[in-house]
Amino acid sequence: MLQQTLSHTPVYVWAILVFLLYRGVAASKDRVLSYRGAFIIPGVMLVLGGQSVAHGFGLETPAGAAWILGMLIGAGLMWMRSGPVRVDRVAGVVLQRGSWMPLVLMMAVFCCKYAVAVALSIQPALRGDLRFALPACLALGLFSGAFLGRLLRTVAAWNAHRGAAIA
């Protein structure tokens, strides 16, 4: 069954996995990103999570509400956990400290999304089963929200350091 599942996975899914692995390993090292570049991975993670919930369960359902709740909790936890963000508005860059946490979170979003898609393709009736939908969407929201929390920290630091060099 595993072989059949993997062989029926579209090629673009593996391309997304490779991209996320590449970005996750890059995030393990200190790096300088453009301010706009700091939005890429959080945006991708929010789109992946939101798309999974929207297509699998609907955003206007209790499952959609669970995803939003999870995002709020995840964003709040990451906001509290994240250290200070260093920015240089003059150069238009953000200095991000290296961490393996983004890779772990990216793989969590990817694996959760993949598992939900496989489960729904095998058992479509799970779309209406809140015992499946609520925890799945809450988990997707938590993981996606963690990226949102880190991004909000970056935006707050950016706005707090108007015209300042790296602080």
Secondary structure as GFF3:
##gff-version 3
##sequence-region A 1 167
A	DSSP	alpha_helix	2	7	.	.	.	ID=ss1
A	DSSP	alpha_helix	11	26	.	.	.	ID=ss2
A	DSSP	beta_strand	31	34	.	.	.	ID=ss3
A	DSSP	three_ten_helix	36	39	.	.	.	ID=ss4
A	DSSP	alpha_helix	40	56	.	.	.	ID=ss5
A	DSSP	alpha_helix	62	81	.	.	.	ID=ss6
A	DSSP	beta_strand	86	88	.	.	.	ID=ss7
A	DSSP	beta_strand	93	96	.	.	.	ID=ss8
A	DSSP	alpha_helix	101	122	.	.	.	ID=ss9
A	DSSP	three_ten_helix	124	128	.	.	.	ID=ss10
A	DSSP	alpha_helix	130	160	.	.	.	ID=ss11
###
